[in-house]
């Protein structure tokens, strides 16, 4: 140990054997006070640890007391820590002093100088003892006891940073989860991780999510614990709440498996509703196959209710189920639904087991078409054609030409080729009526308009009629207005009237190639 002398009066204040009282020089000399305080602090620190071995704490205390008296803040902190250690050794039955009063005085000084909490010194003692058991410092390593003491110190109000507190809780959670140095205790681990999260530990929430996920897998598979699906679901849900995406995958997989079990009655009674609920939850948790399973389930259930297999026939229920399957992108369900609408449309058209209802038939067939059923469109086209013919001819219904035309047009839109010819014939016959004044007032303009519509639909009779009409009209004004006559004859030629073409050729009004 170095000898410390006053730089002014040269009085020896410290040597290898003694720590002497201070001289008076420091009181009025700031430089002397600073030099001596640093020297004493340095020598005191040397006494605390040499080559990893603890030294003479009593002497260090005396030296730090001198440095503290000279105003050294670092020495004051070290003195407080040393006084606490010595007092706690006394209380723990390991006292290096038999002077109980000295220990009590030291404790009172700690309370007076460091903290107003009467339990504070005990909290420090518990914290330090915890460190000993954690590191195996003079006692057998005991992590369980260490964390118990750390927690007691915190409960007794030890002043440590939030970061330190978070690290303690996080470490405790890890040890109780893994069972390293302490018995495995999942509930304690969860509690510790939660406290670490509350104290701002950045990794604690992630670790808690992993814990919940791992425990969920155990209960899902019955790995070391009885299989417990509700428990697994609860654990996976908590893992997801703590940001664990892997748990979401497992939860989706679990729900999907549960859906299959309830659907097929594997180990549980068949329960379609529970199967549907499970598949929906699986989909919510991102399980892609679950949507396919759910679509297939809906489609199968739709077939059962449509065909009455194991359940009463319920067409509305079947339609709902098929639509649900389609929403799940099950393509076969769309085919089934299209076929269902076609057959139901046919039933209402024929009155097969239901009242005959053409309007209902049309609605059903249109829905069949919407679902891609080509036969439904063909049937609807034929239906419109038949209904059009009835309204045209007055067959079982009052004759209604406008209604017939509308129906023929709908039939054509739905692919009825025969309706093109029928509508052309209708237009031709109506044109004949207006040209000849049969049951209607003669109206040549109306007749021509109807003939032209018939021609546009390929009706040859209407074309011939127009040719004759314009030919006669041309001849009728030949002597009054030659130009007008030629114009009408040209129109007749356009409709294929051969006499009109020959007449214009003789007048050199057209050439041989004109048709």
Secondary structure, 3 states (H helix, E strand, C coil): CCCEECCCCCCEEECCCCECCCCCHHHCCHHHHHHHHHHHHHHHHHHHEECCEECCHHHHHHHHHHHHHCCCHHHHHHHHHHHHHHHHHHHCCCCCCCCHHHHHHHHHHHHHHHCCCCCHHHHHHHHHHHHHHHHCCCCCCCHHHHHHHHHHHHHCCCCCCHHHHHHHHHHHHHHHHHCCCCCCCHHHHHHHHHHHHHCCCCCHHHHHHHHHHHHHHHHHHCCCCCCCHHHHHHHHHHHHHCCCHHHHHHHHHHHHHHHHHHHHCCCCCCCHHHHHHHHHHHHHCCCHHHHHHHHHHHHHHHHHHHHCCCCCCCHHHHHHHHHHHHHCCCHHHHHHHHHHHHHHHHHHHHCCCCCCCHHHHHHHHHHHHHCCCHHHHHHHHHHHHHHHHHHHHCCCCCCCHHHHHHHHHHHHHCCCHHHHHHHHHHHHHHHHHHHHCCCCCCCHHHHHHHHHHHHHCCCHHHHHHHHHHHHHHHHHCCCCCHHHHHHHHHHHHHCCCHHHHHHHHHCCCCCCCCC
